[in-house]
């Protein structure tokens, strides 16, 4: 019989050491110093862990942030041991983080992730109902860990408005959309891997893709980006640079990434983008709440 996985806050130095070990396992890089995570937790941050018995198998770390207008929680890292992935632990830890954040007066949590990682995209936008209309080029500079080595560390910076109707009472996500809403086509190369066309810029220049903001748009990304990286770094860089162009163009037109769609049997998933102003998020009210935290 499988033991249930417990999700709870971490408070002791020994637990923080276990987090460091898991960081090395997940990213293969030097972990965050304990004195830093411990100080953050004592000053408005939180460290949540997932436990299989006494073994730490997942963690989620966040610290407070301030942008000159509002106080928010910055969720900096989340990792799950390889043999425990696909069990919903990331979602459970994020919802535990949300519950704690609301109890402390936070109304917004932000974090970054690689927009070409399809599993992370589905968790962040579909399961949690975060949104994104901020694209950060080479966010962390060149990194040498196993997941980021060799490419610019471009990131989506997402916003999770914790008590907004978009999160608490979401509309049913679309299960299918017409392919005419794709902003560009894709094809499969001779090695069986998906690729984007050469004329992405020309495709985006077409005004027909931005008629009046009423339609959702679809942007393809590879299902298995790390697989592409391991076999063809040139193709992986091509995906990075072309999707950078696409997302920056759409975000500048008022669109926000709000979900992903899976097409059975295809080597790509699709981001769903909608006009941010049409979403059920009242940022003025959330700012007022955040300023009181």
MIMAR-282648 format. One record per residue: residue in one letter; x, y, z of N, C-alpha, C, O, CB in turn. Coordinates in steps of 0.2 Angstrom, whole numbers, padded with zeros to 4 digits, always signed. Glycine has a CB too. Layout:
N
AXYZXYZXYZXYZXYZ;...
//
This chain:
293
X+0004-0006+0000+0000+0000+0000+0004+0006+0000+0009+0007+0004-0005+0000+0006;X+0003+0011-0004+0007+0017-0005+0005+0022+0001-0001+0023+0002+0006+0020-0012;X+0010+0024+0004+0009+0029+0009+0007+0036+0007+0010+0038+0001+0016+0030+0014;X+0003+0039+0010+0001+0046+0008+0007+0051+0008+0011+0050+0013-0005+0049+0012;X+0007+0056+0004+0012+0061+0004+0010+0067+0008+0005+0069+0006+0015+0063-0003;X+0013+0068+0013+0011+0074+0018+0014+0081+0015+0020+0081+0013+0013+0073+0025;X+0011+0086+0015+0013+0093+0013+0012+0097+0019+0007+0098+0022+0009+0095+0007;X+0018+0100+0021+0018+0105+0027+0023+0110+0026+0028+0109+0022+0018+0101+0033;X+0023+0115+0031+0028+0120+0031+0035+0117+0034+0034+0112+0038+0026+0126+0035;X+0040+0119+0032+0047+0118+0034+0049+0123+0039+0049+0129+0037+0052+0116+0029;X+0052+0121+0045+0054+0126+0049+0061+0125+0052+0065+0130+0055+0049+0127+0055;X+0064+0119+0052+0070+0117+0056+0076+0117+0051+0075+0116+0045+0069+0110+0059;X+0082+0119+0054+0088+0118+0050+0089+0112+0047+0092+0111+0041+0094+0120+0054;X+0087+0106+0050+0088+0100+0047+0084+0099+0041+0086+0096+0036+0087+0094+0052;X+0078+0101+0041+0073+0101+0035+0076+0106+0030+0076+0104+0024+0066+0104+0037;X+0079+0111+0031+0082+0115+0026+0088+0112+0023+0089+0113+0017+0084+0122+0029;X+0092+0108+0027+0097+0104+0024+0095+0099+0019+0098+0098+0014+0101+0101+0029;X+0089+0096+0020+0086+0091+0016+0084+0095+0009+0084+0092+0004+0080+0088+0019;X+0082+0101+0010+0080+0105+0004+0086+0106-0001+0086+0105-0007+0077+0111+0006;X+0092+0107+0003+0098+0108-0001+0100+0102-0005+0102+0102-0011+0104+0110+0003;X+0099+0096-0002+0101+0089-0005+0096+0089-0011+0098+0086-0016+0100+0084+0000;X+0090+0090-0010+0085+0090-0016+0086+0095-0022+0086+0093-0027+0078+0091-0014;X+0089+0100-0020+0091+0105-0025+0096+0102-0029+0096+0103-0036+0093+0112-0022;X+0101+0099-0026+0107+0096-0030+0104+0091-0035+0106+0090-0040+0112+0093-0025;X+0099+0087-0032+0096+0081-0036+0093+0084-0042+0093+0081-0048+0092+0077-0032;X+0089+0089-0041+0084+0092-0047+0088+0096-0052+0087+0095-0058+0079+0096-0044;X+0093+0100-0049+0096+0105-0054+0103+0103-0055+0106+0106-0060+0095+0112-0052;X+0106+0099-0051+0114+0098-0051+0118+0104-0051+0123+0105-0054+0115+0095-0058;X+0116+0108-0046+0120+0114-0045+0120+0116-0037+0117+0113-0033+0117+0121-0048;X+0124+0121-0035+0125+0122-0028+0118+0125-0026+0115+0129-0029+0131+0127-0027;X+0116+0123-0020+0110+0125-0017+0110+0132-0014+0116+0135-0013+0108+0120-0012;X+0104+0135-0012+0104+0141-0009+0107+0140-0002+0105+0135+0001+0097+0144-0009;X+0111+0145+0001+0113+0144+0008+0107+0144+0013+0102+0148+0012+0118+0150+0009;X+0108+0140+0018+0103+0139+0023+0102+0146+0026+0096+0147+0028+0105+0134+0028;X+0107+0150+0028+0106+0156+0031+0101+0161+0027+0098+0165+0030+0112+0160+0033;X+0101+0160+0021+0097+0164+0016+0090+0162+0017+0085+0166+0018+0099+0164+0009;X+0088+0155+0016+0081+0153+0016+0078+0154+0023+0073+0155+0024+0081+0146+0014;X+0082+0153+0028+0080+0153+0035+0078+0160+0037+0073+0162+0040+0085+0151+0040;X+0082+0165+0034+0081+0172+0036+0074+0174+0032+0070+0178+0035+0087+0177+0033;X+0074+0172+0026+0068+0174+0022+0061+0171+0025+0056+0174+0025+0068+0171+0015;X+0062+0165+0028+0056+0162+0031+0054+0166+0037+0048+0166+0039+0057+0154+0032;X+0059+0168+0041+0058+0172+0047+0055+0179+0046+0053+0182+0050+0064+0172+0051;X+0055+0181+0039+0053+0188+0038+0048+0188+0032+0049+0192+0027+0060+0192+0036;X+0043+0184+0033+0037+0185+0028+0038+0180+0022+0033+0180+0018+0037+0191+0025;X+0042+0175+0022+0043+0170+0017+0040+0163+0020+0038+0163+0025+0050+0169+0014;X+0040+0158+0015+0038+0152+0017+0042+0146+0013+0043+0147+0007+0030+0151+0016;X+0043+0141+0017+0046+0135+0013+0042+0129+0015+0041+0127+0021+0053+0134+0016;X+0039+0126+0010+0034+0120+0010+0037+0114+0008+0041+0114+0003+0027+0122+0006;X+0036+0109+0011+0039+0102+0009+0034+0097+0008+0029+0097+0011+0044+0100+0014;X+0036+0092+0004+0032+0086+0003+0036+0080+0006+0042+0079+0004+0030+0085-0005;X+0033+0076+0010+0036+0071+0013+0033+0064+0012+0027+0063+0012+0036+0072+0021;X+0037+0059+0010+0035+0052+0010+0038+0049+0016+0044+0047+0016+0038+0048+0003;X+0034+0048+0021+0037+0046+0028+0041+0052+0030+0039+0058+0031+0041+0040+0027;X+0048+0050+0032+0052+0055+0034+0057+0058+0028+0061+0063+0029+0057+0053+0039;X+0056+0056+0022+0060+0058+0017+0057+0064+0013+0051+0064+0011+0061+0052+0012;X+0060+0070+0012+0058+0075+0009+0059+0074+0001+0064+0072-0001+0062+0082+0010;X+0053+0074-0002+0053+0073-0010+0051+0078-0014+0051+0078-0020+0048+0067-0011;X+0049+0084-0011+0047+0090-0015+0048+0096-0010+0047+0096-0004+0041+0089-0018;X+0049+0102-0013+0049+0108-0009+0047+0114-0014+0047+0114-0020+0056+0110-0006;X+0044+0119-0010+0042+0126-0014+0044+0131-0009+0042+0132-0003+0035+0126-0015;X+0048+0136-0012+0051+0141-0008+0049+0148-0010+0050+0149-0016+0059+0141-0008;X+0047+0153-0006+0045+0159-0008+0047+0164-0002+0048+0163+0004+0037+0159-0009;X+0048+0170-0005+0050+0176+0000+0046+0182-0002+0043+0182-0008+0058+0177+0000;X+0046+0187+0002+0042+0193+0001+0045+0198-0004+0051+0198-0005+0040+0197+0007;X+0041+0201-0008+0043+0206-0013+0039+0212-0013+0034+0212-0010+0043+0203-0020;X+0042+0217-0016+0039+0224-0016+0041+0227-0022+0047+0228-0024+0040+0228-0010;X+0036+0230-0026+0038+0233-0033+0037+0241-0033+0037+0244-0038+0034+0230-0038;X+0036+0243-0027+0035+0251-0026+0027+0252-0026+0026+0258-0024+0038+0254-0032;X+0023+0247-0027+0016+0248-0027+0012+0244-0022+0008+0245-0019+0013+0248-0034;X+0015+0237-0022+0011+0232-0018+0016+0227-0015+0022+0226-0018+0006+0229-0022;X+0014+0224-0010+0018+0219-0007+0015+0212-0010+0009+0212-0011+0018+0219+0001;X+0020+0208-0012+0018+0201-0014+0022+0196-0012+0027+0197-0009+0017+0202-0022;X+0021+0190-0014+0025+0184-0012+0029+0182-0019+0025+0181-0024+0021+0178-0009;X+0035+0181-0018+0039+0179-0024+0041+0172-0023+0045+0170-0019+0045+0184-0025;X+0038+0167-0027+0039+0160-0027+0045+0159-0031+0045+0158-0037+0033+0156-0028;X+0051+0158-0028+0057+0157-0032+0059+0150-0034+0061+0150-0040+0063+0160-0027;X+0058+0145-0030+0060+0138-0033+0055+0133-0031+0052+0134-0025+0067+0137-0029;X+0054+0128-0035+0050+0122-0033+0053+0116-0037+0054+0117-0043+0042+0123-0035;X+0054+0111-0033+0057+0105-0036+0054+0099-0033+0052+0099-0027+0064+0105-0035;X+0054+0094-0037+0051+0087-0035+0056+0082-0037+0059+0082-0042+0044+0086-0038;X+0057+0077-0032+0062+0072-0034+0059+0068-0040+0053+0067-0041+0063+0067-0028;X+0064+0066-0045+0062+0063-0051+0057+0057-0050+0052+0057-0054+0068+0060-0055;X+0058+0053-0045+0053+0047-0045+0046+0049-0042+0042+0044-0042+0056+0042-0041;X+0045+0055-0040+0039+0057-0037+0035+0062-0042+0030+0065-0040+0040+0060-0031;X+0038+0063-0048+0035+0068-0052+0028+0064-0056+0028+0058-0056+0040+0070-0058;X+0024+0069-0058+0018+0066-0061+0012+0064-0055+0007+0061-0057+0019+0060-0065;X+0014+0065-0049+0009+0064-0044+0005+0070-0041+0001+0069-0036+0013+0060-0038;X+0006+0075-0044+0002+0081-0042+0005+0085-0036+0002+0089-0033-0005+0079-0041;X+0011+0083-0034+0014+0087-0028+0015+0094-0029+0014+0098-0025+0021+0083-0027;X+0017+0096-0035+0018+0103-0037+0012+0107-0036+0012+0112-0032+0021+0104-0044;X+0006+0104-0038+0000+0108-0037-0002+0108-0030-0005+0113-0028-0006+0104-0041;X-0001+0103-0026-0003+0103-0019+0001+0108-0015-0001+0111-0011-0002+0096-0016;X+0008+0108-0017+0012+0113-0013+0010+0120-0015+0010+0124-0010+0019+0112-0015;X+0008+0121-0021+0006+0128-0023+0000+0130-0020-0001+0136-0018+0006+0129-0031;X-0005+0126-0019-0011+0127-0016-0010+0128-0008-0014+0132-0005-0017+0122-0017;X-0006+0124-0005-0004+0126+0002-0001+0132+0002-0002+0136+0007+0001+0120+0004;X+0004+0134-0002+0007+0141-0002+0002+0146-0003+0002+0151+0001+0012+0141-0008;X-0003+0145-0007-0009+0150-0008-0013+0151-0001-0014+0157+0001-0014+0148-0014;X-0014+0146+0002-0018+0146+0008-0014+0150+0013-0017+0154+0017-0020+0139+0011;X-0008+0148+0014-0004+0152+0019-0003+0159+0017-0004+0164+0021+0003+0149+0019;X-0002+0161+0011-0001+0168+0008-0008+0172+0010-0007+0178+0012+0000+0168+0001;X-0013+0169+0008-0020+0173+0010-0020+0174+0017-0023+0179+0019-0026+0169+0007;X-0018+0169+0021-0019+0170+0029-0014+0176+0031-0015+0178+0037-0018+0164+0032;X-0009+0177+0027-0004+0182+0029-0006+0189+0026-0002+0194+0027+0003+0180+0028;X-0011+0190+0022-0013+0196+0019-0010+0197+0012-0012+0202+0009-0010+0201+0023;X-0007+0192+0009-0005+0193+0002-0011+0191-0003-0015+0187-0001+0001+0187+0001;X-0011+0195-0008-0016+0194-0013-0013+0192-0020-0016+0190-0024-0020+0200-0014;X-0006+0192-0020-0003+0191-0027+0004+0187-0025+0008+0188-0021-0001+0197-0030;X+0005+0181-0029+0011+0178-0029+0014+0178-0036+0010+0177-0041+0010+0170-0027;X+0020+0179-0037+0023+0179-0044+0029+0174-0044+0032+0172-0039+0026+0186-0046;X+0030+0172-0050+0036+0167-0051+0038+0167-0058+0034+0170-0062+0035+0160-0048;X+0044+0164-0060+0046+0163-0067+0046+0156-0068+0047+0152-0064+0052+0167-0068;X+0045+0155-0075+0047+0148-0077+0049+0148-0085+0047+0153-0088+0041+0143-0076;X+0052+0143-0087+0054+0143-0094+0047+0142-0098+0044+0137-0098+0059+0137-0096;X+0046+0146-0103+0039+0146-0107+0039+0140-0111+0034+0138-0114+0038+0152-0111;X+0045+0137-0113+0045+0131-0117+0045+0124-0114+0045+0119-0117+0052+0131-0121;X+0044+0124-0107+0043+0118-0103+0035+0117-0103+0032+0120-0099+0046+0119-0096;X+0033+0112-0107+0026+0111-0107+0022+0109-0101+0017+0111-0099+0024+0107-0113;X+0026+0105-0097+0023+0102-0091+0022+0108-0086+0017+0109-0082+0027+0097-0088;X+0027+0112-0085+0027+0118-0081+0021+0123-0083+0017+0126-0079+0033+0122-0080;X+0021+0124-0089+0015+0128-0092+0008+0126-0090+0004+0130-0088+0016+0129-0100;X+0007+0119-0091+0001+0117-0089-0001+0117-0082-0006+0119-0080+0000+0109-0091;X+0004+0116-0077+0003+0117-0070+0001+0124-0069-0004+0125-0065+0009+0115-0066;X+0006+0129-0071+0005+0136-0069-0001+0139-0072-0005+0143-0068+0011+0140-0071;X-0003+0138-0078-0009+0141-0081-0015+0137-0081-0021+0140-0080-0007+0143-0088;X-0015+0131-0082-0021+0127-0081-0023+0125-0074-0029+0126-0072-0020+0121-0086;X-0019+0122-0071-0020+0119-0064-0021+0125-0059-0026+0125-0054-0015+0114-0062;X-0017+0130-0059-0017+0135-0054-0020+0142-0056-0022+0146-0052-0009+0137-0052;X-0021+0142-0063-0025+0148-0066-0021+0155-0065-0023+0160-0064-0031+0149-0062;X-0014+0154-0065-0010+0160-0065-0010+0163-0073-0012+0159-0077-0002+0158-0063;X-0008+0169-0074-0008+0172-0080-0001+0175-0082+0003+0176-0077-0013+0177-0081;X+0001+0176-0088+0007+0179-0089+0006+0184-0095+0004+0182-0101+0012+0174-0091;X+0009+0190-0095+0010+0195-0100+0016+0198-0100+0017+0204-0102+0004+0200-0101;X+0021+0195-0096+0028+0198-0095+0033+0193-0097+0033+0187-0095+0029+0200-0088;X+0037+0195-0102+0042+0190-0105+0049+0193-0103+0050+0199-0105+0041+0189-0113;X+0053+0190-0100+0060+0192-0098+0065+0188-0102+0066+0182-0101+0061+0191-0090;X+0069+0192-0106+0074+0189-0109+0080+0188-0105+0082+0192-0101+0077+0194-0115;X+0083+0181-0106+0089+0179-0102+0089+0181-0095+0093+0185-0092+0095+0182-0106;X+0083+0179-0092+0082+0182-0085+0088+0181-0080+0089+0185-0076+0076+0178-0082;X+0091+0175-0080+0096+0173-0075+0103+0173-0078+0108+0171-0075+0094+0167-0072;X+0104+0176-0084+0110+0175-0088+0112+0168-0089+0107+0164-0089+0116+0178-0083;X+0118+0167-0091+0120+0160-0093+0120+0156-0087+0123+0157-0082+0126+0160-0097;X+0117+0150-0087+0117+0145-0081+0120+0138-0084+0119+0137-0090+0110+0144-0079;X+0123+0135-0079+0126+0129-0081+0123+0123-0078+0127+0117-0078+0134+0129-0079;X+0117+0123-0075+0114+0117-0073+0111+0113-0079+0111+0115-0084+0108+0119-0068;X+0109+0107-0077+0107+0102-0082+0101+0104-0086+0100+0102-0092+0106+0095-0079;X+0096+0108-0083+0090+0110-0087+0091+0116-0091+0088+0117-0096+0085+0111-0082;X+0096+0121-0089+0097+0127-0093+0103+0128-0097+0103+0133-0101+0097+0133-0088;X+0108+0123-0096+0114+0124-0100+0113+0125-0107+0110+0121-0111+0118+0118-0098;X+0117+0130-0110+0117+0131-0117+0112+0135-0121+0113+0137-0127+0116+0124-0120;X+0107+0138-0117+0102+0143-0120+0101+0149-0115+0103+0149-0109+0096+0139-0121;X+0099+0154-0118+0097+0160-0114+0091+0158-0110+0087+0154-0111+0095+0166-0119;X+0092+0160-0104+0087+0159-0098+0081+0163-0099+0079+0167-0094+0090+0159-0091;X+0077+0163-0105+0071+0167-0105+0066+0164-0101+0065+0158-0100+0069+0167-0113;X+0062+0169-0098+0056+0166-0093+0050+0170-0094+0050+0176-0096+0059+0167-0086;X+0044+0167-0093+0038+0170-0091+0038+0172-0084+0040+0168-0080+0032+0165-0093;X+0036+0178-0083+0035+0180-0076+0027+0180-0075+0024+0185-0077+0038+0187-0074;X+0025+0175-0071+0017+0174-0070+0015+0178-0064+0019+0180-0060+0016+0167-0070;X+0008+0180-0064+0005+0183-0059-0001+0178-0057-0005+0176-0061+0002+0190-0061;X-0001+0177-0050-0006+0172-0047-0010+0177-0043-0009+0178-0037-0003+0166-0044;X-0016+0179-0045-0020+0183-0041-0025+0179-0037-0030+0176-0039-0025+0188-0046;X-0023+0178-0031-0025+0172-0027-0033+0172-0025-0035+0167-0025-0022+0173-0020;X-0036+0178-0025-0043+0178-0023-0047+0181-0028-0053+0183-0027-0044+0182-0017;X-0045+0181-0035-0048+0184-0040-0053+0178-0043-0052+0172-0042-0044+0186-0046;X-0059+0180-0046-0063+0175-0049-0060+0171-0054-0062+0165-0055-0069+0179-0052;X-0055+0174-0058-0051+0170-0063-0048+0164-0059-0047+0158-0063-0045+0174-0066;X-0046+0164-0053-0043+0158-0049-0048+0154-0046-0049+0148-0046-0038+0161-0045;X-0053+0158-0042-0058+0154-0037-0064+0152-0041-0067+0147-0039-0060+0159-0032;X-0066+0155-0047-0072+0153-0050-0070+0153-0058-0073+0157-0061-0078+0157-0048;X-0066+0149-0060-0063+0149-0067-0069+0147-0072-0072+0142-0070-0057+0145-0068;X-0069+0150-0078-0073+0147-0083-0070+0140-0085-0064+0139-0085-0073+0152-0089;X-0074+0136-0088-0071+0129-0090-0066+0131-0096-0067+0134-0101-0077+0125-0093;X-0060+0127-0095-0055+0129-0101-0057+0125-0107-0061+0120-0107-0049+0126-0098;X-0055+0128-0113-0057+0125-0119-0054+0119-0120-0048+0118-0118-0055+0130-0125;X-0057+0114-0123-0054+0108-0125-0051+0107-0132-0047+0103-0134-0059+0102-0123;X-0054+0112-0136-0051+0112-0143-0053+0119-0146-0057+0123-0143-0055+0107-0147;X-0049+0121-0150-0049+0127-0154-0047+0127-0161-0043+0122-0163-0045+0133-0150;X-0050+0131-0165-0049+0130-0172-0042+0132-0174-0039+0136-0171-0053+0135-0176;X-0039+0128-0179-0032+0129-0180-0031+0136-0184-0025+0138-0184-0029+0124-0185;X-0036+0139-0186-0035+0146-0189-0033+0151-0184-0031+0156-0186-0042+0148-0192;X-0033+0149-0177-0031+0154-0172-0024+0153-0170-0021+0157-0166-0035+0153-0166;X-0020+0148-0174-0013+0148-0173-0010+0154-0176-0011+0156-0181-0010+0141-0176;X-0005+0157-0172-0001+0163-0175+0004+0161-0180+0006+0165-0184+0002+0167-0169;X+0006+0154-0180+0010+0152-0185+0010+0144-0186+0007+0141-0181+0018+0154-0183;X+0012+0142-0191+0012+0134-0192+0018+0131-0189+0022+0135-0187+0011+0133-0200;X+0018+0125-0190+0024+0121-0188+0025+0115-0192+0020+0113-0195+0024+0119-0180;X+0030+0112-0192+0031+0106-0196+0036+0101-0192+0039+0103-0187+0034+0107-0203;X+0037+0095-0195+0042+0090-0192+0048+0089-0196+0047+0088-0202+0038+0083-0191;X+0054+0090-0193+0060+0089-0198+0061+0082-0199+0058+0077-0197+0065+0093-0194;X+0067+0081-0202+0069+0074-0204+0071+0070-0198+0071+0064-0199+0075+0075-0209;X+0072+0073-0192+0073+0069-0186+0067+0067-0182+0067+0065-0177+0078+0072-0182;X+0061+0070-0185+0055+0068-0181+0053+0073-0176+0049+0072-0172+0055+0062-0179;X+0057+0079-0176+0056+0084-0171+0052+0090-0174+0053+0092-0179+0063+0086-0168;X+0048+0093-0170+0044+0099-0172+0049+0105-0173+0054+0106-0169+0039+0101-0167;X+0047+0109-0178+0051+0115-0179+0046+0121-0182+0041+0119-0184+0056+0114-0184;X+0048+0127-0181+0044+0133-0183+0046+0135-0190+0052+0134-0191+0044+0139-0178;X+0042+0139-0193+0044+0141-0200+0049+0147-0200+0050+0150-0194+0038+0144-0204;X+0053+0148-0205+0058+0153-0205+0055+0160-0205+0058+0165-0202+0062+0153-0211;X+0049+0161-0207+0046+0168-0208+0041+0170-0202+0036+0172-0203+0042+0168-0214;X+0043+0168-0196+0039+0170-0190+0037+0177-0190+0032+0179-0188+0042+0168-0184;X+0042+0181-0191+0041+0189-0191+0036+0191-0196+0032+0195-0194+0048+0192-0192;X+0037+0188-0202+0032+0190-0207+0025+0188-0205+0020+0191-0206+0034+0187-0214;X+0024+0182-0202+0018+0179-0200+0015+0184-0195+0009+0186-0195+0018+0172-0197;X+0019+0186-0190+0016+0191-0185+0014+0197-0187+0010+0201-0184+0021+0191-0179;X+0018+0200-0193+0016+0206-0195+0009+0207-0199+0007+0212-0200+0022+0208-0201;X+0006+0201-0200+0000+0201-0203-0006+0203-0198-0006+0201-0193-0002+0194-0205;X-0009+0209-0200-0014+0212-0196-0020+0207-0194-0023+0208-0189-0016+0218-0199;X-0021+0202-0198-0026+0198-0197-0026+0194-0190-0031+0191-0188-0027+0193-0203;X-0020+0193-0188-0019+0190-0181-0021+0194-0175-0022+0192-0170-0012+0188-0180;X-0022+0201-0176-0024+0205-0171-0030+0209-0173-0030+0215-0173-0018+0210-0169;X-0036+0206-0175-0041+0210-0177-0044+0215-0172-0044+0221-0174-0047+0205-0180;X-0047+0212-0167-0050+0217-0162-0049+0214-0155-0052+0217-0150-0057+0218-0163;X-0045+0209-0154-0044+0206-0147-0049+0202-0145-0049+0199-0139-0043+0212-0142;X-0054+0200-0149-0060+0196-0147-0058+0189-0147-0061+0185-0143-0066+0197-0151;X-0054+0187-0151-0052+0180-0152-0046+0178-0148-0041+0181-0147-0051+0178-0159;X-0046+0171-0145-0040+0169-0142-0036+0166-0148-0038+0165-0153-0042+0163-0137;X-0029+0167-0146-0024+0165-0151-0020+0159-0148-0020+0157-0142-0019+0170-0152;X-0017+0155-0152-0014+0149-0151-0006+0149-0153-0005+0151-0158-0017+0142-0154;X-0002+0148-0148+0005+0148-0150+0008+0141-0148+0008+0139-0143+0009+0153-0146;X+0011+0138-0153+0014+0131-0152+0020+0131-0148+0025+0135-0149+0015+0127-0159;X+0021+0126-0144+0028+0125-0141+0029+0117-0141+0024+0113-0141+0028+0128-0133;X+0035+0115-0141+0036+0108-0141+0034+0104-0134+0035+0107-0129+0044+0106-0142;X+0032+0098-0135+0030+0094-0129+0036+0092-0125+0036+0092-0119+0026+0088-0131;X+0041+0091-0128+0047+0088-0125+0053+0092-0127+0058+0091-0131+0049+0081-0127;X+0054+0098-0124+0059+0103-0125+0066+0100-0123+0071+0101-0127+0057+0110-0122;X+0066+0097-0117+0073+0095-0115+0075+0089-0120+0081+0089-0121+0072+0092-0108;X+0071+0085-0123+0073+0080-0127+0076+0084-0134+0081+0081-0136+0067+0076-0129;X+0073+0089-0136+0076+0093-0142+0082+0095-0140+0087+0095-0144+0071+0098-0144;X+0083+0098-0134+0090+0101-0132+0095+0096-0132+0101+0097-0134+0089+0104-0125;X+0093+0090-0129+0098+0085-0129+0101+0082-0136+0106+0079-0136+0096+0079-0125;X+0096+0083-0141+0098+0080-0147+0100+0085-0153+0104+0084-0157+0092+0076-0150;X+0097+0091-0152+0099+0096-0157+0098+0103-0154+0093+0106-0154+0093+0096-0163;X+0104+0106-0151+0104+0112-0148+0103+0118-0152+0100+0123-0150+0111+0113-0144;X+0104+0117-0159+0103+0122-0163+0095+0123-0164+0093+0129-0164+0106+0121-0170;X+0092+0118-0165+0084+0118-0165+0081+0121-0159+0077+0124-0159+0082+0111-0167;X+0084+0119-0153+0081+0121-0147+0082+0129-0146+0078+0132-0144+0085+0118-0141;X+0088+0131-0149+0089+0139-0149+0084+0142-0154+0082+0148-0152+0096+0140-0151;X+0083+0139-0159+0078+0141-0164+0071+0142-0161+0068+0147-0162+0078+0137-0170;X+0069+0137-0157+0063+0138-0153+0063+0144-0148+0058+0147-0148+0061+0131-0150;X+0068+0144-0145+0069+0150-0140+0068+0156-0143+0064+0161-0141+0076+0149-0136;X+0072+0158-0149+0072+0164-0151+0066+0166-0155+0063+0172-0155+0078+0165-0156;X+0063+0161-0159+0057+0163-0162+0051+0163-0158+0046+0168-0159+0055+0157-0167;X+0050+0159-0152+0045+0160-0148+0046+0167-0144+0041+0170-0142+0044+0154-0143;X+0052+0169-0142+0053+0175-0139+0050+0181-0143+0046+0185-0141+0061+0177-0138;X+0051+0181-0150+0048+0186-0154+0040+0185-0154+0037+0191-0154+0051+0184-0162;X+0038+0179-0154+0030+0179-0154+0027+0181-0148+0023+0185-0148+0028+0171-0155;X+0030+0179-0142+0027+0181-0136+0027+0189-0135+0023+0192-0132+0030+0177-0130;X+0033+0191-0136+0034+0199-0135+0029+0203-0139+0027+0208-0137+0041+0201-0136;X+0028+0200-0146+0024+0204-0150+0017+0203-0147+0013+0208-0147+0024+0201-0157;X+0014+0198-0145+0008+0197-0143+0006+0200-0136+0001+0204-0135+0006+0189-0142;X+0011+0200-0132+0010+0204-0125+0010+0211-0126+0006+0215-0123+0016+0202-0121;X+0014+0214-0131+0013+0221-0133+0007+0223-0136+0005+0229-0135+0019+0223-0138;X+0003+0218-0138-0004+0219-0141-0009+0218-0136-0015+0219-0137-0005+0215-0147;X-0007+0217-0129-0012+0217-0124-0014+0210-0122-0019+0209-0118-0018+0220-0126;X-0011+0205-0126-0013+0198-0124-0009+0195-0118-0004+0198-0116-0011+0193-0130;X-0012+0190-0115-0009+0187-0109-0010+0179-0110-0015+0177-0113-0012+0189-0102;X-0005+0175-0108-0005+0168-0108-0010+0166-0103-0008+0168-0097+0002+0165-0108;X-0015+0162-0104-0020+0160-0099-0021+0152-0098-0024+0150-0094-0026+0163-0100;X-0018+0149-0103-0019+0141-0102-0015+0138-0108-0012+0141-0112-0026+0139-0103;X-0015+0131-0108-0012+0127-0113-0017+0122-0116-0022+0120-0112-0006+0124-0111;X-0017+0120-0122-0021+0115-0125-0016+0109-0127-0011+0110-0130-0025+0118-0131;X-0018+0103-0126-0015+0097-0129-0018+0094-0135-0024+0094-0135-0014+0092-0123;X-0015+0093-0140-0017+0089-0146-0015+0082-0146-0009+0081-0147-0015+0093-0152;X-0019+0078-0145-0017+0071-0145-0013+0068-0151-0015+0069-0157-0023+0066-0144;X-0007+0066-0149-0003+0063-0155+0002+0068-0158+0006+0066-0162-0007+0060-0160;X+0001+0074-0156+0005+0079-0159+0011+0081-0155+0011+0080-0149+0001+0086-0160;X+0017+0083-0158+0023+0084-0154+0023+0091-0151+0028+0093-0148+0029+0083-0158;X+0018+0095-0152+0017+0102-0149+0011+0102-0145+0006+0099-0146+0017+0107-0155;X+0011+0107-0140+0006+0109-0136+0005+0116-0138+0009+0119-0142+0006+0108-0128;X-0001+0119-0136-0002+0126-0138-0004+0130-0132-0008+0129-0128-0008+0127-0143;X+0000+0136-0132-0003+0141-0127-0009+0144-0129-0010+0146-0135+0003+0147-0126;X-0014+0146-0125-0019+0150-0126-0018+0157-0124-0017+0158-0118-0026+0147-0123;X-0019+0162-0128-0018+0169-0126-0025+0173-0127-0028+0172-0132-0012+0172-0130;X-0026+0177-0122-0032+0181-0122-0030+0188-0121-0025+0189-0118-0038+0178-0118;X-0035+0193-0122-0034+0199-0120-0034+0200-0113-0039+0198-0110-0039+0204-0124;X-0029+0203-0110-0029+0203-0102-0035+0207-0099-0037+0205-0094-0022+0206-0100;X-0037+0212-0103-0042+0217-0100-0049+0213-0100-0053+0215-0096-0042+0223-0104;X-0049+0207-0103-0056+0204-0103-0056+0198-0098-0061+0195-0097-0057+0200-0110;X-0050+0197-0094-0050+0192-0089-0053+0195-0083-0054+0201-0081-0043+0190-0088;X-0056+0190-0078-0059+0192-0072-0054+0193-0067-0054+0190-0062-0064+0187-0070;X-0050+0199-0068-0045+0200-0063-0045+0208-0061-0044+0212-0066-0038+0198-0065;X-0047+0210-0055-0047+0217-0054-0041+0219-0050-0040+0219-0044-0053+0219-0049;X-0036+0221-0054-0029+0223-0051-0029+0229-0047-0025+0229-0042-0024+0223-0057;X-0034+0233-0048-0034+0239-0043-0036+0237-0036-0034+0240-0031-0039+0245-0046;X-0041+0233-0036-0043+0230-0029-0038+0226-0026-0037+0227-0020-0050+0226-0030;X-0035+0222-0030-0029+0218-0027-0023+0222-0025-0020+0220-0020-0027+0213-0033;X-0022+0228-0028-0017+0232-0026-0018+0235-0019-0014+0235-0015-0015+0238-0031;X-0024+0237-0019-0026+0240-0012-0026+0235-0007-0023+0237-0001-0034+0243-0012;X-0028+0229-0008-0027+0224-0003-0020+0222-0001-0018+0221+0004-0030+0217-0005;X-0016+0222-0007-0009+0220-0006-0005+0226-0002+0000+0224+0002-0005+0220-0012;X-0007+0232-0003-0004+0237+0001-0005+0237+0009-0001+0240+0012-0006+0244-0002;X-0010+0233+0011-0011+0233+0018-0008+0227+0021-0008+0226+0027-0019+0232+0019;X-0005+0223+0017-0002+0217+0020+0005+0219+0024+0008+0214+0027+0000+0212+0015;
//
